[in-house]
Amino acid sequence: MKVLIILGLVLSVIIQIAFSLKCYECINFKDSDCGAKFNKNEVKAKDCNKECVKATYTYLGSDFYHRKCDDASICSNWKADDTTKNLKCSTCKTDLCNDGEV
C-alpha cells in the first residue's frame, strides 16, 4: 500500500512537470538578449504555473523589455505613471509564447 501511495505521488509530480507551461524569463538590463532584438536561443525558459508575460516600458527615460511568468492580471494592474511610460503588456498561455515583440 505504501508503495502505491509513493508511486502515485511521484507520478503526479512527473505529470505536473510534463504539462507545465514554459515561459521565457528575462529583463534586458540584466540580459542583452532580452531586448528589442530578442534572442530566444540565449534566453532560458522556465516552468510556469501561471501565464507567460511580455512587457515593454520606459522607466525614468530608459527602455525596458521584460519577459516572465506571472498572474494574468499583471497587465491590467500595471499602470503607466510619471516614471513609467509607453507601457505595453500582454499575456499568453502556450509554451514560449512570450518571445518576439510585444
Secondary structure by P-SEA (a helix, b strand, c coil): caaaaaaaaaaaaaaaaaabbbbbbbbcccccccccccccccbbbbbbcbbbbbbbbbcccbbbbbbbcccccccccccccccccccccccccccccccccc
